[in-house]
Amino acid sequence: MKTLILVFSLGFAGLGGLGNLGFAHEGAHGPEQKVAPHGGILRDSVSLMFELVKEGASVKVYPITHDGKPIEAKAVEIMKKTSLMDAKKKAVTFKLVPQGELFQLEFEKGSSHRYSLTLVGKYQDKENKANWQIELGSE
């Protein structure tokens, strides 16, 4: 009798689980996943996204609309709050040089192989902020 009750209850629980599958649905289950158009690291902000791309010792930042369209770098005003720090949290002198649809990060690499870039840019009268950790090997 105990075996019969156990089998019946397991079977009933299994049917209940299958019954719930009938309510499952396909479609969006949360925020849409954005894909970095240049294979870099995306950071979403208020009025745009920034994509950081590291190729060897070269570091580029692409400003992109939320729809994934490129933005001319000159349309983004780099704010004084933008900073580059080395692994010891020491400020590093740098430039973000606009080159068409990207900014080229220029700085003199010291003994550190890890840097932290905080980029603050104004676009469409809104302040946008992004942070990255940048690892540079011995290229």
Phi, psi and chi 1 to 4 in degrees:
 res  aa     phi    psi   chi1   chi2   chi3   chi4
   1 MET       -  -42.4 -177.3   71.2  172.2      -
   2 LYS   -63.2  -38.8  -71.1 -178.6 -176.8  179.3
   3 THR   -63.8  -42.2  -54.3      -      -      -
   4 LEU   -63.1  -41.4 -178.2   60.0      -      -
   5 ILE   -67.1  -41.0  -66.7  171.8      -      -
   6 LEU   -63.7  -45.7  180.0   59.6      -      -
   7 VAL   -62.1  -44.3  170.1      -      -      -
   8 PHE   -62.5  -44.1  179.8   72.5      -      -
   9 SER   -69.4  -37.9   64.7      -      -      -
  10 LEU   -66.0  -42.1  -72.3  175.8      -      -
  11 GLY   -63.1  -42.2      -      -      -      -
  12 PHE   -64.6  -41.5 -173.9   70.7      -      -
  13 ALA   -64.9  -38.7      -      -      -      -
  14 GLY   -64.8  -41.8      -      -      -      -
  15 LEU   -65.8  -37.3  -71.9  175.4      -      -
  16 GLY   -62.6  -39.7      -      -      -      -
  17 GLY   -65.6  -40.4      -      -      -      -
  18 LEU   -68.0  -34.3  -70.7  175.6      -      -
  19 GLY   -62.6  -35.3      -      -      -      -
  20 ASN   -69.0  -26.4  -71.2  -22.1      -      -
  21 LEU   -63.8  -27.4  -70.2  177.4      -      -
  22 GLY   -64.0  -20.1      -      -      -      -
  23 PHE   -93.6   -6.4  -64.1  107.1      -      -
  24 ALA   -69.2  152.9      -      -      -      -
  25 HIS  -145.0  158.8   63.6  -78.5      -      -
  26 GLU   -95.6  163.4  -67.9 -176.4   14.4      -
  27 GLY   129.8 -170.5      -      -      -      -
  28 ALA   -67.9  131.0      -      -      -      -
  29 HIS  -115.6    7.7  -66.5  -76.0      -      -
  30 GLY   171.9 -164.3      -      -      -      -
  31 PRO   -61.5  142.9  -12.9   20.6      -      -
  32 GLU   -65.7  137.5 -177.7 -179.8  -27.0      -
  33 GLN   -78.7  123.8 -176.6   69.2   28.8      -
  34 LYS   -89.0  142.5  -53.7  -84.4 -176.5  177.0
  35 VAL  -110.0  130.2  177.0      -      -      -
  36 ALA   -71.5  117.5      -      -      -      -
  37 PRO   -64.9  -22.6    8.5  -12.5      -      -
  38 HIS  -109.4   10.2  -55.3   94.6      -      -
  39 GLY    78.5   16.8      -      -      -      -
  40 GLY   -97.2 -152.8      -      -      -      -
  41 ILE  -113.0  118.6  -58.5  167.5      -      -
  42 LEU   -87.0  142.6  -83.5  178.6      -      -
  43 ARG  -130.2  122.3  -65.4  -69.6 -172.6 -105.7
  44 ASP   -84.7  143.6 -158.7   -0.9      -      -
  45 SER  -140.1 -165.5 -164.2      -      -      -
  46 VAL   -64.3  -59.0  179.1      -      -      -
  47 SER  -115.0    5.0   61.6      -      -      -
  48 LEU  -162.9  178.5   58.4   81.1      -      -
  49 MET  -121.1  152.6  -62.8 -175.3  -62.3      -
  50 PHE  -116.4  138.7  -69.8  109.6      -      -
  51 GLU  -120.3  122.0  178.1 -173.9    9.3      -
  52 LEU   -96.2  128.5 -177.5  128.8      -      -
  53 VAL  -124.2  124.9  177.4      -      -      -
  54 LYS  -111.3  122.2 -174.7 -179.8  101.5   42.3
  55 GLU  -126.0  100.6  -62.7  168.4  -19.2      -
  56 GLY    65.9 -124.2      -      -      -      -
  57 ALA   -93.2   -1.8      -      -      -      -
  58 SER   -87.0  135.4  172.7      -      -      -
  59 VAL  -126.6  125.0  178.5      -      -      -
  60 LYS  -124.1  147.8  -61.0  172.9 -176.7  171.9
  61 VAL  -126.2  123.5  178.5      -      -      -
  62 TYR  -105.1  123.0  -67.2   85.1      -      -
  63 PRO   -81.9  134.8   21.1  -22.4      -      -
  64 ILE  -138.9  143.8  -56.3  166.6      -      -
  65 THR   -71.0  167.0   66.6      -      -      -
  66 HIS   -66.2  -17.0  -73.6  113.8      -      -
  67 ASP   -87.7   -0.8  -64.7  -25.3      -      -
  68 GLY    88.7   12.1      -      -      -      -
  69 LYS   -91.0  143.1  -64.0  176.8 -176.7  152.3
  70 PRO   -67.8  150.3   19.2  -25.0      -      -
  71 ILE  -119.9  134.7  -62.4  171.0      -      -
  72 GLU   -59.7  132.6  -77.1  -68.3  -41.8      -
  73 ALA   -58.2  -35.2      -      -      -      -
  74 LYS   -67.1  -16.1  -70.3 -177.3  179.3 -178.7
  75 ALA   -79.1  -10.7      -      -      -      -
  76 VAL  -108.5  121.4 -179.9      -      -      -
  77 GLU   -89.2  118.0  177.6 -171.6  -11.8      -
  78 ILE   -76.5  123.7  -58.6  -60.5      -      -
  79 MET   -85.9  159.2  -49.9  -67.1  -74.7      -
  80 LYS   -66.1  -17.3  -69.8 -176.2  179.6 -175.8
  81 LYS   -71.5  -12.7  -61.7  175.1 -169.2  176.8
  82 THR   -64.9  136.7  -60.8      -      -      -
  83 SER  -146.4  156.7   65.3      -      -      -
  84 LEU  -129.8  123.6 -177.7   66.3      -      -
  85 MET  -121.7  146.9  -51.7  -69.3 -101.3      -
  86 ASP   -86.2 -176.2   67.1   10.8      -      -
  87 ALA   -63.0  -24.1      -      -      -      -
  88 LYS   -92.9   13.7  -64.1  179.2 -179.6  177.7
  89 LYS    65.6   26.2  -52.8  -97.0 -171.2 -125.2
  90 LYS   -93.5  133.4 -178.2  179.6  173.8 -171.1
  91 ALA   -63.1  138.3      -      -      -      -
  92 VAL  -115.5  133.9  175.5      -      -      -
  93 THR   -71.8  133.2  -57.4      -      -      -
  94 PHE  -151.6  169.0   70.8   96.2      -      -
  95 LYS  -136.5  142.9  -70.7 -177.0 -162.9  173.5
  96 LEU  -109.7  102.7  -82.2  166.5      -      -
  97 VAL   -93.8  119.9 -179.7      -      -      -
  98 PRO   -69.8  131.0   17.0  -20.2      -      -
  99 GLN  -138.0   84.8  -63.6  178.0   -7.1      -
 100 GLY    69.6 -113.6      -      -      -      -
 101 GLU   -98.5   21.6  -62.9  174.2  -13.8      -
 102 LEU  -149.6  164.3   65.7   91.4      -      -
 103 PHE  -110.9  132.0  -70.1   98.4      -      -
 104 GLN   -95.1  123.5 -180.0   71.1   44.2      -
 105 LEU   -83.8  119.8  176.6   63.1      -      -
 106 GLU  -118.0  126.1  -64.8  179.6   -3.5      -
 107 PHE  -160.6  159.1   68.0  100.9      -      -
 108 GLU   -89.0  117.9 -168.0  167.5  -39.0      -
 109 LYS   -71.7  125.1 -175.7 -178.2  168.2 -162.1
 110 GLY   -95.2 -146.5      -      -      -      -
 111 SER   -78.8  -15.0   60.3      -      -      -
 112 SER   -75.9  146.2 -176.7      -      -      -
 113 HIS  -109.6   -4.7   68.0  -81.0      -      -
 114 ARG  -124.1  132.4 -178.5  176.3  -65.3  135.7
 115 TYR  -132.1  155.9  -63.8   86.9      -      -
 116 SER  -121.4  118.0  176.6      -      -      -
 117 LEU  -105.6  124.6  174.5   63.2      -      -
 118 THR  -113.4  113.4  -61.0      -      -      -
 119 LEU  -107.4  126.8 -167.4  156.8      -      -
 120 VAL  -124.0  117.5 -176.8      -      -      -
 121 GLY  -131.9  145.6      -      -      -      -
 122 LYS  -100.7  127.0 -167.0  171.9 -171.5  179.0
 123 TYR  -143.5  130.1  179.7   68.8      -      -
 124 GLN    54.3   43.7  -64.7  179.0  -23.4      -
 125 ASP    60.8   21.5  -67.1  -35.7      -      -
 126 LYS  -124.7  141.0  -65.6 -178.3  179.0  142.5
 127 GLU   -84.8  128.8 -166.8  172.2  -74.1      -
 128 ASN  -119.8  137.0  -61.7  -87.4      -      -
 129 LYS  -130.5  141.4 -175.1  176.0 -179.7  179.7
 130 ALA  -145.9  147.6      -      -      -      -
 131 ASN  -129.0  141.7  -64.6  -63.6      -      -
 132 TRP  -142.0  151.9  -65.5  -85.5      -      -
 133 GLN  -100.2  128.2  -68.2  -66.6  -39.6      -
 134 ILE  -113.9  123.1  -56.4  168.7      -      -
 135 GLU  -104.4  120.2  -61.9  -83.8  -22.4      -
 136 LEU  -113.5  125.8  -62.8  176.6      -      -
 137 GLY   -81.6 -163.0      -      -      -      -
 138 SER   -94.2   59.4   55.5      -      -      -
 139 GLU   -73.5      -  -72.9  101.7  -44.4      -
